[in-house]
Structure formats: C-alpha cells, structure tokens
Amino acid sequence: MDASDTVSAARRHSPPRARPFVVRSLEERDLGQAAEVEKDAFPTLFPPTSFRRELRSRIARYLVLARTDHADSADPSLPPLPNSGERARGGPLFGRLMNGARQVWRNRNPSWKPGDELIAGFVGLWYVVDEAHVVAIGVRSEYRGLGLGELLLIAAIEQAMAMESRAVTLEVRVSNHVAQNLYRKYEFTERGRRKGYYTDNREDALIMTTKPIGDAGYRERLNELIAQHEDRWGPSERRTL
Ligand SMILES: CC(C)(COP(=O)(O)OP(=O)(O)OC[C@H]1O[C@@H](n2cnc3c(N)ncnc32)[C@H](O)[C@@H]1OP(=O)(O)O)[C@@H](O)C(=O)NCCC(=O)NCCS
C-alpha cells in the first residue's frame, strides 16, 4: 500500500460532511412554505391542511426540514437556491437569464423570501392515547432521494420516544411503494387495511405500526439505522421538541 492508497482509503472511510439542514418544530413563519410542500407532495389532497390550526392543536406536533445555507455559499450537491440579490454579475444577458430563472423559481415557491430558510419537507404527528400517529410526511420533489424523508422519519420517531409513546403508527396508500419501503426500513409492519380510505380514488390504506419503541431492541435498531444514515449522508441537527 503506498501513500495514495492510504489517502484514498481514508477518504472512503471519512463520513460525509454535515449538510445544511436542520429538523425543527413548525413555526408561524413556515406556514406558507409548509402548504407549498403539501401541495407538491400530496397534489390530490382536499381540503388542504390548515397548518395554522395544527400549530394550535394540543395533540399535533409538526417538524420541518429547513435548509440553512444561502445562495451565495450554497451546497453544490443540493438543488440550487435562488440568489437573493436582484443584480447578477456576468453582463446584461446573463443577468436577464438569471432573473428569469429566479422568477420561475419564485413562482414555484411564492412563500419563500430572500433571507428565509427554505422548507424542503415536513412530518406531522398526532399524539393520541399512547400512540404517535404520522398524519403526513412529505419532501419537495426536487429534494427526494437524498435521505431527507428518512431524516424526517428518524426525527419523528425520536420525538415519539421523547413523548413516551408506545408505538408509531400511520396509514399509507397500497400503491405507495416508495413510502412503504421507507417505513419497512424502520420496522413498521402491516397491521391491517382500511378499505377505500382515500377519497380521490377510493384506494385502500395499509395500516403500519412499529413494535413498542421503548423496547431496547427497537432503540438499538434505530441507533444502527441512524449511524448508517450519518455514514451515508453526514450528520444532521434534529431539534425535535
Ligand atoms: C415518501 C417520501 C417522504 C420519501 O422521502 P425521500 O426523501 O425521497 O426518501 P429518502 O431519500 O430519504 O429514502 C429513504 C428510503 O425510502 C425508500 N425510497 C426512497 N426513494 C425510493 C424509490 N425511488 N424507490 C423505492 N424506494 C425508495 C427507500 O427505502 C429509501 O432507503 P434506501 O435509500 O436505504 O433504499 C417522499 O418520496 C415524498 O415526499 N413522497 C410524496 C409524499 C408521500 O407519498 N408521503 C408518504 C405518505 S404515507
């Protein structure tokens, strides 16, 4: 093994750097963007969720995934952020193109303003009796496949543990294999089916539930999955309560 092998071996084993995201509670300033994420993730949902009402609810707790970097120093591995400045460098044509691109971006994200954190996803939980019920989990389409839905689910389970819930439960469309894969990875198993549960197409829902999350076995498995997630995507800050 020569020096270059040592360097590449060290690179292979060094965990990725932290990404510019924080999982934190939904706040008043996020209401518009949360509604946008919902529209993107659940286009057929009607009526839309009143996030303002959820914020006041005694049983609901929502977490958002907020992007904390800024256009001038944006992480290049993530979808681009619009530049907050109105003037672009690089000549008038380049400037006009950039302004056009920003306008398209802002039309898709009308609630975002320069200086705001971008809300890339959210998860909502209702605490009923001794269960934490995931009422919704969604990520903006351009941010999917980057480990962010998984990060939100980890934060939701950690919150449920801190709230001393017995188990986490949810409903999912029978056709939604992406979400089911995510839930199965976190050891949710099928506990039943609600016939014609979704009003848009009368699709059935699978009811999926974890084992008791306070059990040592489940905690150990969760810790392994979190360590694997950090190895693959880097560490991330989660403020779940
Ligand atoms: C479901 C959703 C939240 C997943 O978020 P995501 O950020 O794209 O997923 P991640 O990148 O964190 O992937 C986590 C796991 O999900 C599953 N998954 C993600 N994308 C997948 C795909 N294209 N095909 C199959 N499984 C997939 C895998 O199990 C993956 O783990 P792995 O990478 O170890 O294989 C996201 O797709 C979404 O917002 N969908 C629309 C809304 C929705 O359906 N919500 C669930 C309602 S119950």
The ligand as an SDF file (V2000), in Angstrom:
LIG
                    3D

 48 50  0  0  0  0  0  0  0  0999 V2000
  -42.0490    9.1810    0.7830 C   0  0  0  0  0  0  0  0  0  0  0  0
  -41.0390   10.3360    0.7970 C   0  0  0  0  0  0  0  0  0  0  0  0
  -41.2880   11.1980    2.0490 C   0  0  0  0  0  0  0  0  0  0  0  0
  -39.6070    9.7160    0.8910 C   0  0  0  0  0  0  0  0  0  0  0  0
  -38.6820   10.7770    1.0080 O   0  0  0  0  0  0  0  0  0  0  0  0
  -37.2680   10.7880    0.2320 P   0  0  0  0  0  0  0  0  0  0  0  0
  -36.5100   11.9310    0.7790 O   0  0  0  0  0  0  0  0  0  0  0  0
  -37.4880   10.7590   -1.2400 O   0  0  0  0  0  0  0  0  0  0  0  0
  -36.6540    9.3910    0.6540 O   0  0  0  0  0  0  0  0  0  0  0  0
  -35.1420    9.0920    1.1080 P   0  0  0  0  0  0  0  0  0  0  0  0
  -34.2000    9.5670    0.0760 O   0  0  0  0  0  0  0  0  0  0  0  0
  -34.9570    9.5700    2.4990 O   0  0  0  0  0  0  0  0  0  0  0  0
  -35.1330    7.4940    1.0800 O   0  0  0  0  0  0  0  0  0  0  0  0
  -35.3940    6.7240    2.2580 C   0  0  0  0  0  0  0  0  0  0  0  0
  -35.9070    5.3540    1.8920 C   0  0  0  0  0  0  0  0  0  0  0  0
  -37.1680    5.4580    1.1770 O   0  0  0  0  0  0  0  0  0  0  0  0
  -37.2420    4.4400    0.1900 C   0  0  0  0  0  0  0  0  0  0  0  0
  -37.1720    5.0540   -1.1340 N   0  0  0  0  0  0  0  0  0  0  0  0
  -36.8740    6.3590   -1.4240 C   0  0  0  0  0  0  0  0  0  0  0  0
  -36.9620    6.5740   -2.7570 N   0  0  0  0  0  0  0  0  0  0  0  0
  -37.3000    5.3860   -3.3120 C   0  0  0  0  0  0  0  0  0  0  0  0
  -37.5530    4.9830   -4.6530 C   0  0  0  0  0  0  0  0  0  0  0  0
  -37.4450    5.8370   -5.6840 N   0  0  0  0  0  0  0  0  0  0  0  0
  -37.9240    3.6920   -4.8760 N   0  0  0  0  0  0  0  0  0  0  0  0
  -38.0490    2.8300   -3.8610 C   0  0  0  0  0  0  0  0  0  0  0  0
  -37.8330    3.1540   -2.5410 N   0  0  0  0  0  0  0  0  0  0  0  0
  -37.4560    4.4220   -2.2850 C   0  0  0  0  0  0  0  0  0  0  0  0
  -36.0200    3.5560    0.4060 C   0  0  0  0  0  0  0  0  0  0  0  0
  -36.3560    2.5940    1.3930 O   0  0  0  0  0  0  0  0  0  0  0  0
  -35.0110    4.5650    0.9760 C   0  0  0  0  0  0  0  0  0  0  0  0
  -33.9920    3.9430    1.7250 O   0  0  0  0  0  0  0  0  0  0  0  0
  -32.6540    3.4380    0.9450 P   0  0  0  0  0  0  0  0  0  0  0  0
  -32.0560    4.6760    0.3350 O   0  0  0  0  0  0  0  0  0  0  0  0
  -31.8160    2.8470    2.0250 O   0  0  0  0  0  0  0  0  0  0  0  0
  -33.1030    2.4560   -0.0940 O   0  0  0  0  0  0  0  0  0  0  0  0
  -41.1000   11.1900   -0.4920 C   0  0  0  0  0  0  0  0  0  0  0  0
  -40.9600   10.3330   -1.5900 O   0  0  0  0  0  0  0  0  0  0  0  0
  -42.3810   12.0020   -0.6520 C   0  0  0  0  0  0  0  0  0  0  0  0
  -42.4950   13.1240   -0.1600 O   0  0  0  0  0  0  0  0  0  0  0  0
  -43.3720   11.4330   -1.3760 N   0  0  0  0  0  0  0  0  0  0  0  0
  -44.6520   12.1110   -1.6240 C   0  0  0  0  0  0  0  0  0  0  0  0
  -45.4890   12.1410   -0.3650 C   0  0  0  0  0  0  0  0  0  0  0  0
  -45.7350   10.7560    0.1970 C   0  0  0  0  0  0  0  0  0  0  0  0
  -46.0210    9.8020   -0.5270 O   0  0  0  0  0  0  0  0  0  0  0  0
  -45.6570   10.6520    1.5350 N   0  0  0  0  0  0  0  0  0  0  0  0
  -45.9200    9.4240    2.2610 C   0  0  0  0  0  0  0  0  0  0  0  0
  -47.3770    9.3470    2.5360 C   0  0  0  0  0  0  0  0  0  0  0  0
  -47.7740    7.9920    3.6040 S   0  0  0  0  0  0  0  0  0  0  0  0
  1  2  1  0
  2  3  1  0
  2  4  1  0
  2 36  1  0
  4  5  1  0
  5  6  1  0
  6  7  2  0
  6  8  1  0
  6  9  1  0
  9 10  1  0
 10 11  2  0
 10 12  1  0
 10 13  1  0
 13 14  1  0
 14 15  1  0
 15 16  1  0
 15 30  1  0
 16 17  1  0
 17 18  1  0
 17 28  1  0
 18 19  1  0
 18 27  1  0
 19 20  2  0
 20 21  1  0
 21 22  1  0
 21 27  2  0
 22 23  1  0
 22 24  2  0
 24 25  1  0
 25 26  2  0
 26 27  1  0
 28 29  1  0
 28 30  1  0
 30 31  1  0
 31 32  1  0
 32 33  2  0
 32 34  1  0
 32 35  1  0
 36 37  1  0
 36 38  1  0
 38 39  2  0
 38 40  1  0
 40 41  1  0
 41 42  1  0
 42 43  1  0
 43 44  2  0
 43 45  1  0
 45 46  1  0
 46 47  1  0
 47 48  1  0
M  END
$$$$
